[in-house]
Every structure is written in C-alpha cells, then in structure tokens.
Amino acid sequence: MNKKIYIFVAVLLVLILLTLFELFIGKNSLLQQKQLSAEIAAYQAEIDSLKEVIEVRNAEIERLQNDSMYKESILRTRYGMSRESEKVFQLVEPKPEK
C-alpha cells in the first residue's frame, strides 16, 4: 500500500512540475503572453494612428474633389500658380545682416 501512495505522489509531483514548467517557462508562458499583449497593444495604437491619418487624407481628397475654391487656394499657395491675366508679387523679407 505504501508503494502505491509513493508512486501516486511521485506522479502527482511530476505532473505539477510539468504544469509549472509550462506555465512559467514553456512555449506559451505567462511572460511570453505578457510580451505578446504589449506588442499587440503597440500595433493597435499604430493602427489607430494610421486610421486617423487615412481619415484626414480622405477628407483632404474629398475637399479637393468638391471645393474649387480650396483647390485654387492650394494651387496658389503651394505651387505659386496664378490665372493667365494675373500678376503675382511675392514679398520677401530681407535677410538680417550679420
């Protein structure tokens, strides 16, 4: 009878040790799960920021397609374009002398 109890305790101890090994050191350990959760959170934050950029750019595209005054202001300010009959004057501040 004693031998059966020792075998049972030994098997139980081995099973507990294997479970603890898998829990703390194995392939899906708690540490690895924590690292993966942090990685997932970082990727989710990046996805959210990229979604915001996409929304801003889609709004810009929509505005450029539908608002001719906005399109004209962009062409004038960014690209220095003007209409055929207009003369454009650019005021440039003088560089400070050293």
N, C-alpha and C positions, 0 to 999 in steps of 0.2 A: 504494500500500500504506500509506503513512504517513497518508493522508487517512482510510482505513478505521479505522486504530488510533485516531486522534484522535476520530473520531465515536463509536467504541466506548467510549473513555474518557469522553467527554462524556456519553453516555447513561448509563453506569455511575455517574458522579458525580451526575447529576441524580436517578437512582433512589436513591442513597444519601442525598442531601439530602432527598428526599421522605420516605424512611423515617424519618430522624432528626426531621424536622418532625412527622410523625405521632406518633412516639414521645414527644417532649417537649412539643409544643405543640398537637397535634390534639385532636379530639373525645374520644378515649379515651387521653389521655396518661397517663404514669406518675403525674404529680402528681394528676390527677383520680381515678385509680384509688385512690391512697393516701387521698384525701379521702373517697371513697365507702366505702372499707374502714373508716375511722374512724367514719363515720356509721352504717354497718351494725352495728359493734360497740356503739355507743351505743344504737341501737334494740334490739339483742339484750339488753343489760343492762336496759333498761327493760321489755322483755317478761318477762325472768326475775323482776324485782322484782314486776311485776304478777301473775305466776303465783303467787308466794308469797302475795300479798295475797288472791288468789282462794282458795287453799288454806286460809288462816286463816279466811276468811269462810265457806267451805263447812263447815269444822269447827264453827264457831260455829252455823251453821244446823242442822247435824246434831245438835249438843248441845241446842239449843233445842227441836228437834222430839222428841227422845227422852228427855231428862233433866228430869223435872218439878221436881226439887229445884233444879237450876241455873236453870231458868226462874223459879221462885219467888224465888230469891235476886236475880236481875236485877230482877224487878218490885219487890222490896222496896228494893233499894239505889238503883237509878236513878230509879225513879218514885215512891218513897215510899208504895207501896201496902201494905195490910195486910188481914188477914182481917176478916170482919164483927165478930167478938167480941173482937178485939184492940184494945188502946190503944197508940198509938205515942208514945214520948217521944224527942225529939231533944235531945241535949245540945249546946249551943252555947258555945264558948269566948268569954269576954268580950273585947272589943277593947281593946288596950293604950291607956292614956291618953297623950296627948302632953304 
